[in-house]
Structures are given as C-alpha cells and as structure tokens.
C-alpha cells in the first residue's frame, strides 16, 4: 500500500480526519477518484477531471505530456474496486461507498444505435424504431457526456429523418405515440443541426407537428410547441409565411395561450407567435380574430418577467395591423396595463410597451385622451430621465410630441410616481 496522504477528504465533506491513500487521488483534482480511467500513457485519472481537461482544448496527458484522446480512456476497474473496499472499511468514519459508475456511451455505440434507428424508419418498422429511440434517450439521460456523444454523432438529423419517414396525414394510435416519442428525443438532444431543420420544415413534418400540438398528449403538446419555436426562430420571412399556412397552426398556438398547460408551453407559444407576426403583418388579423389581444392583456395583469416580455412583444406586433389597434382601443385594460409595464419589468418590456403605445397613439390615432388621463405623459418624462436605449428614446420623444398636442384639453392624473420629475417637456 502506498504511503498515506495526511489531509482531509475534499470530495467527502461529511467525514473528519480520514486520510486518503495517495494512489486513490486524481493527479489533476487531488480528490478521491470516483470513476478512475487509464489513458494510453498508463496514467490513471478521475474521468470527470481528465474529460474536463480535454474539453478545455488540451490534447496531452498532464503527467507525461504525451498525446491522448477522450476515446482512449479505459475504466480502471481494479482500482475502482480497491477504492470502494477502502470506503467500506472506513464506513465507521463517515465514508460512504462510491457507486459503481456506468460506462459512458462511446461514439461507436451511438453511431450503431443511430444507424439502426435510420434503418428501421426506412423499413417502416415503427415498433423497432420506438424501442431504439427510447433506448437512446435513456442513455442520454444517464450523463451529459452521453448526451453530447449522441449529438456529436448527428443524432438530431437521424431523429428528424425518422420523424419525417413516419409523418404525414392521419397520424393516430401507435403512429401518434411513435412521433411523440421521436419528438421528445429531438427536444432532448437539441440543438438541432441544419440537416435536422431541413427535414422538419417539410410539409409532412409540419402537418404532423401541428397535429400533435392540437391532439397529442400533454407532453406531446409541450414538445411540439417547443419544436415549433426552434423551427420558426431559424426561418427567414418567406419560409415562415409558407410554414404559417399549415392548417391548425394559428389555432393551436392561441389555444396554448388562452388555456395554458404549463409555463414552458406558454412561453414557447408566445415566442412562436412573435416570430410569425413579425414576419408577416397579414397573420396578425388571424390572431386578433381569435381573441388574442384580450387574452394577452389579461395575462399581463399578473405574470412573471419572461412571459411579460413575450406577451408585450406579441401585442406590439399585433398592433401593426389596423384590426389589432382597433381591438386594443376597445379594451379597457389596454392603456392601464401598458403604462404599468413601462418602468417596472425590464428594458425589453419597456421597449415593447413604448412601441405598442406609440402605434396606438400615432399610427392608430386612438387612446390619446385615455393615455393622457392615465398619466402617460409624466411617465414618459420620467423614463427619459431614467434612461433608455436609442430606439426606445426616439419613440418616447415622438410619442411625447403626439401627447403634448392634446395636453391643453385634457386633465392629467398626477400620482406619487411622478414626484421625481423636475423639468417640463
């Protein structure tokens, strides 16, 4: 047995005065090794430490300076068992036995599974494909390393191609469940590469994704809207316009906003809608007709920062259309809610609130009197003093001019919020 190191156990803080044998320590971290692996140079390190060393761009063994690669790491089972025996022997001293680590997925294994998924999907063997996708996802959940291994082997492209093979009209029963399973794996092994995107924006895939959005189980609906957000965020305006024609897309997104199933789904739905209305103003009318303006205003009364920013972004986009502004001017909450969000959320929320009010008061030529009565003029002056970005500041200045022309005929509401104002417009 090697000489004993007279120091505390760093990685086991619950123990006291337990010396660790030197050869049980990782040469990099100097902590007790939990998953010892041997490099091609014959030196043993803890897997987590040596992999982190290699991920930082180092290509040589820290001890010998000879070239090594991550694929050459071999589990040192003999040393690991000695360490476990030592932990058991010192159990009375508060040392817990380290668990036997799972052997990480190799690139060869990952490639083999992905190849089988591809073959089974081409053959139309849904049962086999489902089993393999479930296995792949389970391996990915075992460790971040396994997940990165699958991704680096082109996992997202293979899964997207499999999804496309089974996608199309009339998905139901086992086929619906299979597509939901593949979609779940696609979300898990994100980000999606360019090849995966090309598969998923196809007509058959878009129809299936929207079908799951409207008729899938709870997890399927959440995964579908998250996938939609990833897709539209990478498309140009022309591609979005084409994708937006998918039957049931607009209705499904609005449903998730009006009848939320999770905060995650609501955020993804709002982000997707934002990209859609930003790409084509003509889509605004569809969303407005489904009552989205009213729903967003009600959400904004009480929501977290992330949802607030996204909801304000969508509202601002909807106000680019005449119908959106008309519907907003008819709603009693519009002006009070937008003014409330001017200074209390974030710079992004401020930008969207100012832009939305600017569109209502200048482009829509409505809500000016209501805005003045609610104290918007004073709030904007305060915003100028507090500071904002250049684009927002330009709209604030323009909006102040619009409001100033009507100030003489309207009695503004003064509140304690505006006591810091010390200069006139």
Beta strands, then each sheet from edge to edge (+ up, - down):
strand 1: 4-5
strand 2: 20-21
strand 3: 36-38
strand 4: 44-46
strand 5: 74-75
sheet 1: 1+ 2-
sheet 2: 4+ 3- 5+
end
